[in-house]
Amino acid sequence: MLKQYALLIVLFLINSEVSAYDWGKCSSISPRMHWPFLSGRAAYAPLVHSVSFPVGTPQRNALENSFSRLSVNPAKIDFSLGAPTTSLLDNAFNGKNEVWFGNPGNNIHASTKRNTFYDITNTGDCFLIEADIIFNKAFKDNGEYEWSIAKNQLGIFGGAKASFQAIAMHETAHAAGANHEHQTPNLMGLSHGGLRSAGKRNSAFLIPGQYSTDINQKIALPFIGCDLAKGFSDVYQLDMTKKEDISVSPWKLDGQENDGLGDPYSLHRRKQLVMNAAGTAEMPRIITSADPDDLRKDPVYKVPKGSTINLNFMYDNAGRTNQPAVKRNFYLSTDDNLSPDDKLLPAASATLAIPLGAPTVIKTPVVIPASTLAGKYWLFIKLDPNNDITESNNLNNATYAVIQVS
C-alpha cells in the first residue's frame, strides 16, 4: 500500500503572513519569529540523540550534511549539530533543542515543534526559545529513507526511497521560523515523483524541496532556493561574508496542496522543457512508460535536426547579490555525462540576469545543427562555465533535457 508522505509542523501561538516566503509569527502584529542574536549572529544547534544518530553512521552523516548545506544560506544564522544526548526524548518542550527518531504521528516523515516567547512589555519581539525535530523511526527501520544523494535511489527520480537530507533541511528551516511556501518552487514546498492518472495526483513520494543534479547526473542535491534565502536574509540579516549561489533546474510550480493545518505548500514537477520555435507549445514527447505523464521519468522530446527549439528552465539566485550577466553554455551530448568533447551549441543569449528574491523561468532559443545524426541526445545547460562567480555550491549549475533527433 502506498503511504501518504506529507509533512506536519506543530505550531504554537503562530500566525503567518503572506509574502514571497512564509514565516512564523507570535501574533498577527508581531515581527517574524527568530532565534536571538548573540555577538551579531543567530544559531540553531540542537542536541542529537546518540542512539538515533550514532557518530559514523549513514544517518548521522546525512544529518550533518543537511545542516552544513543549510548553513550556506546568505544570512547571519548558522546551523550545526550540538552535543550528543542519551536521554529518551519522548516529550517536546523540555527547555532544550533536540533531534531524534521517534513517532511524529500521522504516518509522516517528520515534524518540527516550535515554542516562542512574545516579549510584549520589553522589545515587542518574537523569539524562538525551543525547536525539536522528530523523524519517523518506523520509516527508518523499514528502510524508507535514503541517506545519500544518489539520484537513482530517490522516489522523485524513479527510485523507491525518500530523501532524508531534503526532509532534514526542510524541517531545520522550520526550526529557524520558516513556514510552508506555496507561491513559488521552494525548499519549503514539495517535490513529488508520484504518478498522475485520470487527472489525479498519487501522493506517494511527496518529499520536500527542489533538487539540482551534477553534470554527471548521478546525484540529486536538495538546495535552499532563492525564496527561502530571501526569508533568511530578511529575518536574520544579510551576511556579506557568505558566498553566492546560482542554480538552474528543470522544476516548475505545479499547484499546491494543504498540509491539513491550513498551511499550504507548493508542488513542483518537470514540465514543458522543450518547446517549439515560437515558445508557445511543447514539442511532442516520446512515451517511455505505460503512464504518459510519469513524473519520475525524464521526458524525451522529438526534435528534427536543423530546427530551433526553446529550452524552458528555471534559474535561481540564493546568494547575496543580484547577478546581472551570468554566462551560460548549451551542449549536445550523446550520453548523460557532460564532458569536454560534447558539442557547444549557439544560443540566442550567452548571458542572462538572475536576480534575488524569486525564481526566473526563461525560454531560450537553441538551434539543433542540421549536421546532427539521428539519435538520442542530452541537451545540457551549464551556468558560469568558467567559474567567474565564487559560489558556495557549484553542483547545482547544470541540468539537461532529453531529445530524440530525427
DOKOL-515463 format. One record per residue (C-alpha): x, y, z; residue number from 1. Coordinates in steps of 0.1 Angstrom, whole numbers, plus 2048, in hexadecimal, padded with zeros to 3 digits. Example, Ala and Ser with C-alpha at 12.3 -4.5 7.8 and 13.67 -1.06 7.14 Angstrom:
% DOKOL-515463
[[87B 7D3 84E] 1],
[[889 7F5 847] 2],
This chain:
% DOKOL-515463
[[800 800 800] 1],
[[80D 822 7F7] 2],
[[814 839 814] 3],
[[80A 85E 816] 4],
[[82B 86F 81A] 5],
[[822 891 828] 6],
[[832 8A8 841] 7],
[[823 8B6 861] 8],
[[82E 8D4 874] 9],
[[81F 8DA 896] 10],
[[81C 8FF 89D] 11],
[[816 910 8BE] 12],
[[809 934 8BE] 13],
[[813 939 89A] 14],
[[803 94C 87E] 15],
[[811 94F 85B] 16],
[[814 96D 844] 17],
[[80F 96B 81E] 18],
[[82F 975 80C] 19],
[[848 966 7F3] 20],
[[851 94E 80F] 21],
[[83D 945 82E] 22],
[[84A 949 851] 23],
[[83C 942 874] 24],
[[832 95D 88C] 25],
[[827 95E 8B0] 26],
[[808 972 8A7] 27],
[[7F9 984 889] 28],
[[80B 9A5 893] 29],
[[82C 997 8A0] 30],
[[84D 996 88C] 31],
[[857 975 87C] 32],
[[863 95B 895] 33],
[[889 956 897] 34],
[[8A5 949 8AD] 35],
[[8B5 964 8C2] 36],
[[8D5 974 8B5] 37],
[[8F5 96E 8CA] 38],
[[914 981 8C0] 39],
[[902 98C 8A0] 40],
[[8F8 969 894] 41],
[[8DB 950 89A] 42],
[[8E0 92B 89D] 43],
[[8CC 90A 89E] 44],
[[8E0 8ED 8AC] 45],
[[8C9 8D2 8BB] 46],
[[8D4 8B6 8D1] 47],
[[8D7 896 8BE] 48],
[[8C9 875 8CB] 49],
[[8E7 85E 8CA] 50],
[[8D2 83F 8C7] 51],
[[8BF 84D 8A9] 52],
[[8DE 85C 898] 53],
[[8FE 849 8A3] 54],
[[91E 85A 897] 55],
[[92B 84B 876] 56],
[[90A 83C 86B] 57],
[[8F9 845 84A] 58],
[[8DC 856 85C] 59],
[[8F4 86C 870] 60],
[[908 875 852] 61],
[[8E8 87E 83F] 62],
[[8DD 894 85C] 63],
[[8FE 8A6 85D] 64],
[[8FE 8AC 838] 65],
[[8DB 8BA 83A] 66],
[[8E5 8D3 855] 67],
[[904 8DD 842] 68],
[[8F1 8E2 822] 69],
[[8D7 8F8 833] 70],
[[8F4 90D 842] 71],
[[8FE 91A 820] 72],
[[8DF 931 822] 73],
[[8E8 956 81C] 74],
[[8DE 961 83F] 75],
[[8ED 965 862] 76],
[[8DF 943 86F] 77],
[[8F4 924 872] 78],
[[8E8 900 875] 79],
[[8FC 8E5 886] 80],
[[8F7 8C6 89B] 81],
[[8FA 8CA 8C0] 82],
[[907 8B2 8DA] 83],
[[8FB 88E 8DC] 84],
[[8E1 884 8F5] 85],
[[8D6 861 900] 86],
[[8B5 86D 90F] 87],
[[895 85D 903] 88],
[[886 879 8F0] 89],
[[861 871 8F0] 90],
[[855 893 8FB] 91],
[[859 8B4 8EA] 92],
[[85D 8D6 8FD] 93],
[[875 8CC 918] 94],
[[889 8EC 913] 95],
[[8A2 8DD 8FB] 96],
[[8A5 8DB 8D5] 97],
[[8A7 8B7 8CB] 98],
[[8A6 8A0 8AD] 99],
[[89E 87B 8AE] 100],
[[88C 85D 89E] 101],
[[86A 857 8AD] 102],
[[845 859 8A4] 103],
[[83B 87A 894] 104],
[[818 86D 88F] 105],
[[800 86A 872] 106],
[[817 854 85C] 107],
[[82D 871 853] 108],
[[853 874 84E] 109],
[[85A 88E 868] 110],
[[84C 8AB 87C] 111],
[[85B 8CA 88B] 112],
[[84D 8D8 8AB] 113],
[[854 8FC 8B3] 114],
[[850 910 8D3] 115],
[[851 936 8D4] 116],
[[853 953 8EC] 117],
[[841 973 8E3] 118],
[[853 98F 8F6] 119],
[[836 9A8 8F6] 120],
[[840 9BD 913] 121],
[[865 9C2 909] 122],
[[870 9C0 8E5] 123],
[[850 9B4 8D5] 124],
[[864 999 8C4] 125],
[[85B 975 8BC] 126],
[[876 95D 8C7] 127],
[[879 938 8C1] 128],
[[882 927 8E2] 129],
[[881 903 8D8] 130],
[[87D 8EE 8B8] 131],
[[87E 8C8 8B7] 132],
[[87F 8B2 898] 133],
[[871 88F 89A] 134],
[[878 877 87C] 135],
[[863 858 877] 136],
[[875 83A 887] 137],
[[85E 821 876] 138],
[[867 82F 854] 139],
[[88C 82B 85D] 140],
[[887 808 869] 141],
[[875 7FF 849] 142],
[[891 80D 833] 143],
[[87C 828 824] 144],
[[895 844 828] 145],
[[8B2 849 80F] 146],
[[8CF 858 823] 147],
[[8E5 85F 804] 148],
[[8DE 877 7E7] 149],
[[8DF 85A 7CD] 150],
[[8C6 865 7B3] 151],
[[8BA 842 7A9] 152],
[[8AF 83A 7CC] 153],
[[896 857 7D0] 154],
[[872 853 7C9] 155],
[[870 874 7B7] 156],
[[889 866 79D] 157],
[[87A 843 79A] 158],
[[889 832 7B9] 159],
[[876 827 7D8] 160],
[[883 83B 7F5] 161],
[[87E 85D 804] 162],
[[89B 877 806] 163],
[[8A4 87A 82A] 164],
[[8BA 897 823] 165],
[[89E 8AB 812] 166],
[[887 8A3 82F] 167],
[[8A1 8AD 849] 168],
[[8A8 8CE 837] 169],
[[883 8D5 835] 170],
[[87D 8CE 85A] 171],
[[89B 8E1 865] 172],
[[88F 900 852] 173],
[[86E 8FC 865] 174],
[[883 8FC 885] 175],
[[891 91E 87A] 176],
[[86E 92C 875] 177],
[[865 925 851] 178],
[[842 918 848] 179],
[[837 905 82A] 180],
[[838 918 809] 181],
[[81E 915 7ED] 182],
[[824 932 7D5] 183],
[[846 928 7C6] 184],
[[85B 908 7C3] 185],
[[86D 907 7E5] 186],
[[87E 8F0 7FE] 187],
[[85F 8F6 814] 188],
[[849 8E8 7F9] 189],
[[848 8C5 7EC] 190],
[[857 8B3 7CE] 191],
[[846 893 7C5] 192],
[[84D 874 7B0] 193],
[[82A 866 7B1] 194],
[[816 85D 792] 195],
[[7F8 86F 784] 196],
[[7DA 85B 779] 197],
[[7B8 867 76D] 198],
[[7C2 88A 778] 199],
[[7CA 881 79C] 200],
[[7EC 882 7AD] 201],
[[7F8 863 7BF] 202],
[[809 872 7DE] 203],
[[823 857 7E3] 204],
[[846 865 7E6] 205],
[[83B 888 7F0] 206],
[[85C 895 7FB] 207],
[[866 8B9 804] 208],
[[87C 8CF 7F0] 209],
[[889 8D4 7CD] 210],
[[8A7 8C2 7BF] 211],
[[8C5 8C8 7A9] 212],
[[8DA 8AE 799] 213],
[[8FF 8AF 791] 214],
[[90E 8AE 76E] 215],
[[910 888 76F] 216],
[[8EC 886 77B] 217],
[[8F3 86C 795] 218],
[[8EA 880 7B3] 219],
[[8CB 893 7BE] 220],
[[8D3 8B0 7D5] 221],
[[8B8 8C2 7E8] 222],
[[8BF 8E7 7EA] 223],
[[8B2 906 7FC] 224],
[[8A4 91A 7DF] 225],
[[8A1 93F 7DC] 226],
[[87F 943 7ED] 227],
[[88B 933 80E] 228],
[[8AC 945 80B] 229],
[[89A 966 809] 230],
[[887 95C 829] 231],
[[8A7 955 83B] 232],
[[8B6 976 830] 233],
[[898 98A 83A] 234],
[[894 97A 85C] 235],
[[8B9 974 866] 236],
[[8CA 990 852] 237],
[[8DF 98C 833] 238],
[[902 97F 839] 239],
[[91A 98E 820] 240],
[[935 975 829] 241],
[[920 959 81A] 242],
[[925 94C 7F7] 243],
[[90E 94E 7D9] 244],
[[8F8 932 7CD] 245],
[[8E7 931 7AB] 246],
[[8D6 912 79C] 247],
[[8C2 904 77F] 248],
[[8A8 8E8 781] 249],
[[88C 8D8 76D] 250],
[[872 8DD 789] 251],
[[854 8F3 787] 252],
[[837 8FC 79D] 253],
[[81A 8E2 79A] 254],
[[7FF 8EF 7B1] 255],
[[7FC 8EA 7D6] 256],
[[7F0 8D3 7F1] 257],
[[7E5 8D9 815] 258],
[[7F8 8C9 831] 259],
[[7D8 8C4 845] 260],
[[7DF 8E1 85C] 261],
[[7D7 8FD 844] 262],
[[7FB 902 83A] 263],
[[7FC 8FB 814] 264],
[[81C 8F1 802] 265],
[[827 8F3 7DE] 266],
[[82A 8D5 7C8] 267],
[[845 8D2 7AD] 268],
[[849 8BE 78E] 269],
[[85C 8BC 76D] 270],
[[847 8CA 752] 271],
[[84A 8D8 72F] 272],
[[870 8D9 72E] 273],
[[873 8D9 708] 274],
[[85C 8F0 6F5] 275],
[[857 8FA 6D1] 276],
[[869 917 6BF] 277],
[[84E 92F 6C9] 278],
[[84F 924 6ED] 279],
[[829 91F 6ED] 280],
[[825 8F9 6EF] 281],
[[838 8DB 6FC] 282],
[[84A 8C5 6E2] 283],
[[83C 8A2 6DE] 284],
[[848 888 6F7] 285],
[[852 864 6F2] 286],
[[83E 84F 70B] 287],
[[856 83B 71F] 288],
[[840 82B 739] 289],
[[81C 81D 73D] 290],
[[812 83E 74C] 291],
[[817 85B 733] 292],
[[81C 873 750] 293],
[[833 860 767] 294],
[[843 87D 77A] 295],
[[860 867 785] 296],
[[86D 862 762] 297],
[[881 87A 74C] 298],
[[86A 884 730] 299],
[[879 87E 70D] 300],
[[870 898 6F3] 301],
[[86F 893 6CD] 302],
[[884 8AD 6BC] 303],
[[88C 8AF 697] 304],
[[8B0 8B7 68F] 305],
[[8B6 8DA 683] 306],
[[899 8E7 697] 307],
[[897 903 6B1] 308],
[[889 8F9 6D3] 309],
[[883 90C 6F3] 310],
[[892 8FE 713] 311],
[[87D 906 731] 312],
[[891 905 752] 313],
[[88E 915 774] 314],
[[8AA 92C 780] 315],
[[8AF 933 7A5] 316],
[[8C5 94A 7B9] 317],
[[8C9 941 7DE] 318],
[[8E8 956 7E3] 319],
[[8F0 979 7F0] 320],
[[8ED 98F 7D1] 321],
[[8DA 992 7B0] 322],
[[8ED 982 793] 323],
[[8E7 999 775] 324],
[[8FB 985 75B] 325],
[[900 960 762] 326],
[[911 94D 745] 327],
[[901 92D 73A] 328],
[[90A 912 721] 329],
[[8F5 8F9 70F] 330],
[[903 8D7 705] 331],
[[8F7 8B9 6F1] 332],
[[902 898 700] 333],
[[8FD 874 6F5] 334],
[[8FA 869 71A] 335],
[[8F0 876 73C] 336],
[[914 880 744] 337],
[[91F 8A3 73B] 338],
[[943 8A1 72F] 339],
[[95B 8B8 71D] 340],
[[956 8A8 6FB] 341],
[[930 8AF 6FB] 342],
[[925 8C7 6E0] 343],
[[920 8EC 6EA] 344],
[[901 8FA 6DB] 345],
[[8FA 91E 6D0] 346],
[[8DE 92E 6E5] 347],
[[8CA 94E 6E1] 348],
[[8D9 95C 701] 349],
[[8FA 953 710] 350],
[[8F3 965 731] 351],
[[8D4 96B 747] 352],
[[8CB 97E 766] 353],
[[8C2 969 785] 354],
[[8B4 980 7A0] 355],
[[8AF 979 7C4] 356],
[[88D 973 7D4] 357],
[[87A 95D 7BB] 358],
[[882 941 7A2] 359],
[[883 94B 77E] 360],
[[876 935 762] 361],
[[884 93E 740] 362],
[[87F 92F 71D] 363],
[[8A0 92F 709] 364],
[[8A0 928 6E4] 365],
[[8BB 90E 6DB] 366],
[[8C2 900 6B8] 367],
[[8C8 8DB 6B3] 368],
[[8E2 8D9 697] 369],
[[8D7 8CB 676] 370],
[[8F5 8B4 676] 371],
[[8EA 8A3 696] 372],
[[8E6 87D 691] 373],
[[8C5 86D 69A] 374],
[[8C3 85F 6BD] 375],
[[8BE 867 6E2] 376],
[[8D0 885 6F1] 377],
[[8D3 897 712] 378],
[[8D0 8BD 70F] 379],
[[8E4 8CC 72C] 380],
[[8E5 8EF 739] 381],
[[902 8FA 750] 382],
[[902 91B 762] 383],
[[923 92D 769] 384],
[[938 914 755] 385],
[[958 927 75D] 386],
[[951 929 782] 387],
[[952 94F 782] 388],
[[93A 951 79F] 389],
[[946 945 7C1] 390],
[[92B 92D 7CD] 391],
[[923 918 7EC] 392],
[[916 8FD 7D5] 393],
[[920 8F6 7B0] 394],
[[90D 8D5 7AE] 395],
[[8EC 8E6 7A6] 396],
[[8F9 8F9 788] 397],
[[8EF 8DF 76D] 398],
[[8D1 8CC 762] 399],
[[8C3 8BD 741] 400],
[[8A6 8B4 72B] 401],
[[8A5 894 717] 402],
[[89D 895 6F1] 403],
[[89A 87C 6D5] 404],
[[8A8 88B 6B5] 405],
[[899 880 694] 406],
